[in-house]
Every structure is written in structure tokens, then in C-alpha cells.
Amino acid sequence: MTGSGPVVPAGSAVRRKGTTMAGHDIGDLLGDVLGGRGGTGSGGLLVGALLKSLGGDDPLGALLAKLRAAGLGLQTRSWVGPGADQSVTGDQLRQALGADLLDRVAREVGISPAQAADDLAQTLPPAVDRLTPDGEVPKAGALEELLRRRTP
């Protein structure tokens, strides 16, 4: 793909400006919450870019609704609720999120859409689990406070 951004080696984290929450980049906050700094920091950046791309007051709720509508309800319920997190594949996320959204997210962090889908498949279950500590999706606007409280 020409003109789609820099070529970044697999596994590299690229810092891009993202949605800010009280002066903090959502990708940075998610990276802190997920413990994903350094070489594996792209997980938090990817989830942050995904939530930013969905926008609105309740991007996490919108993401979960989109995944449920695509047939991933069992997986999303396991991520939010107690117990083991069900896995999801990159192919399932590619179908659920759609090419346009996945392209935007991948461009935001400087990786290919295929790599973004595969990385999100590994990152989303624990990310959603950590962002829903009480077994419920935070109310609209409460994600910022949750991230601030969970940041070491």
C-alpha cells in the first residue's frame, strides 16, 4: 500500500496523537492499564485507536454492541463478566469491525490492517476485562475516570 503511512516492523509500538482525556492520550492510558509499554505497547495503542475511531460518549459500549451484532456476543459477555475470557480470532474481528474501521485503526498506529486485527484479537479480551472490573460496562463518560484510577 502506498501512501498509507510509515512501514513499521511487526511488534513495534508507534506513538501517535490520539483522543485525549484530561490531557492524557487514551492509548497511553490503556497502555498503562494493560501493562503494555515498550515493545508490546501497541496493544493499548490499538485499543485506544479503536475506541477513538468509534467516538461518542460511550466508545466501549459501542464497540461491544458492534461485536455482539456480528455474532460475538458469547465472547464479549465473557470479557465483561466473571470467569475465563473467551478468545476471538483476527478473522472474526476483521469481519465484525469491517475494513474501513480496521484500516483507520491500523493507520493510527502504523501497522497493517491484518496485523491490527491479529493484535486486537490478543489484546481486546484482557482489555475489556480490565475496563469492566465490576462486571458491567462503565456508564457513558465514566471510562476516563476508570482509566485514571487504574493507571499505576
C-alpha positions as CSV (number, residue, x, y, z in Angstrom):
1,M,0.0,0.0,0.0
2,T,1.5,3.3,-1.0
3,G,0.8,6.5,0.9
4,S,-0.8,4.7,3.8
5,G,1.9,5.7,6.4
6,P,5.2,4.5,7.6
7,V,6.3,0.9,7.4
8,V,6.8,-0.3,10.9
9,P,8.4,-3.6,11.9
10,A,5.9,-6.1,13.5
11,G,5.8,-5.7,17.2
12,S,6.9,-2.1,17.2
13,A,4.9,0.5,19.1
14,V,4.3,3.8,17.3
15,R,3.2,6.8,19.4
16,R,0.6,8.8,17.6
17,K,-1.6,11.6,18.9
18,G,-5.0,10.2,19.9
19,T,-8.1,11.1,21.9
20,T,-7.1,13.0,25.0
21,M,-8.8,12.5,28.3
22,A,-7.9,15.2,30.8
23,G,-4.6,15.8,28.9
24,H,-3.7,12.1,28.6
25,D,-3.7,10.1,25.3
26,I,-6.2,7.3,25.6
27,G,-3.7,4.9,24.0
28,D,-1.1,5.8,26.7
29,L,-3.7,5.3,29.5
30,L,-4.7,2.0,28.1
31,G,-1.1,1.0,27.7
32,D,-0.5,1.8,31.3
33,V,-3.6,-0.1,32.4
34,L,-2.7,-3.1,30.2
35,G,0.9,-3.1,31.3
36,G,1.8,-2.7,27.6
37,R,4.8,-0.4,27.5
38,G,7.8,-0.7,25.3
39,G,7.9,-3.4,22.6
40,T,4.4,-4.6,23.4
41,G,2.8,-1.2,23.9
42,S,0.9,-1.4,20.6
43,G,-1.9,-3.3,22.4
44,G,-3.0,-0.3,24.4
45,L,-2.5,2.0,21.4
46,L,-4.6,-0.3,19.2
47,V,-7.5,-0.4,21.7
48,G,-7.2,3.3,22.2
49,A,-7.2,3.9,18.4
50,L,-10.2,1.6,18.1
51,L,-12.2,3.4,20.8
52,K,-11.2,6.8,19.4
53,S,-12.4,5.7,15.9
54,L,-15.8,4.7,17.3
55,G,-16.0,8.1,19.1
56,G,-19.0,9.3,21.1
57,D,-19.6,9.3,24.8
58,D,-19.6,5.5,25.1
59,P,-17.0,4.1,22.8
60,L,-16.6,0.9,24.8
61,G,-20.3,0.2,24.8
62,A,-20.4,1.0,21.0
63,L,-17.6,-1.5,20.4
64,L,-19.2,-4.2,22.4
65,A,-22.6,-3.6,20.6
66,K,-20.8,-3.8,17.2
67,L,-19.1,-7.1,18.2
68,R,-22.4,-8.6,19.5
69,A,-24.2,-7.6,16.4
70,A,-21.6,-9.5,14.4
71,G,-22.2,-12.7,16.4
72,L,-19.6,-12.3,19.0
73,G,-22.0,-12.0,22.0
74,L,-20.7,-15.1,23.8
75,Q,-17.1,-13.7,23.7
76,T,-18.0,-10.2,24.7
77,R,-20.1,-11.4,27.6
78,S,-17.2,-13.5,28.9
79,W,-14.9,-10.5,28.7
80,V,-17.2,-8.3,30.8
81,G,-18.5,-11.0,33.2
82,P,-16.7,-13.1,35.7
83,G,-14.7,-16.2,34.7
84,A,-12.4,-17.0,31.8
85,D,-12.3,-14.8,28.7
86,Q,-13.4,-16.5,25.5
87,S,-10.9,-16.0,22.7
88,V,-11.6,-14.3,19.4
89,T,-9.6,-14.5,16.1
90,G,-8.3,-11.8,13.9
91,D,-10.6,-13.1,11.1
92,Q,-13.6,-12.7,13.4
93,L,-12.6,-9.2,14.2
94,R,-11.9,-8.3,10.6
95,Q,-15.5,-9.4,9.8
96,A,-17.0,-7.7,12.8
97,L,-15.2,-4.4,12.6
98,G,-15.2,-4.0,8.8
99,A,-12.4,-3.0,6.5
100,D,-12.9,0.8,6.9
101,L,-12.7,0.9,10.7
102,L,-9.9,-1.6,10.8
103,D,-7.9,0.4,8.2
104,R,-8.3,3.6,10.3
105,V,-7.2,1.9,13.4
106,A,-4.2,0.3,11.7
107,R,-3.2,3.6,10.1
108,E,-3.4,5.3,13.5
109,V,-0.7,3.1,15.0
110,G,1.3,2.5,11.8
111,I,0.7,-1.2,11.2
112,S,-1.2,-3.3,8.5
113,P,-4.9,-4.0,9.0
114,A,-4.1,-7.7,9.2
115,Q,-1.6,-7.2,12.0
116,A,-4.1,-4.8,13.7
117,A,-6.8,-7.5,13.7
118,D,-4.5,-10.2,14.9
119,D,-3.1,-7.9,17.7
120,L,-6.6,-6.8,18.7
121,A,-7.6,-10.5,18.9
122,Q,-5.0,-10.9,21.6
123,T,-5.5,-7.5,23.3
124,L,-9.3,-7.0,23.4
125,P,-10.3,-9.8,25.8
126,P,-8.0,-8.7,28.6
127,A,-8.5,-5.0,27.8
128,V,-12.3,-5.3,28.1
129,D,-12.0,-7.4,31.2
130,R,-9.8,-4.8,32.9
131,L,-12.1,-1.9,31.7
132,T,-15.1,-3.7,33.2
133,P,-13.9,-4.6,36.7
134,D,-17.4,-4.7,38.3
135,G,-18.7,-6.9,35.5
136,E,-20.5,-4.0,33.8
137,V,-19.6,-1.6,31.0
138,P,-18.8,1.8,32.6
139,K,-21.6,4.3,32.0
140,A,-21.0,6.8,29.2
141,G,-18.2,9.2,30.1
142,A,-17.0,7.1,33.1
143,L,-14.2,5.4,31.1
144,E,-11.9,8.3,31.7
145,E,-12.3,8.1,35.4
146,L,-11.8,4.3,35.4
147,L,-8.6,4.6,33.4
148,R,-7.3,7.3,35.7
149,R,-8.0,5.1,38.8
150,R,-6.4,2.0,37.1
151,T,-3.2,3.8,35.9
152,P,-0.2,2.9,38.1
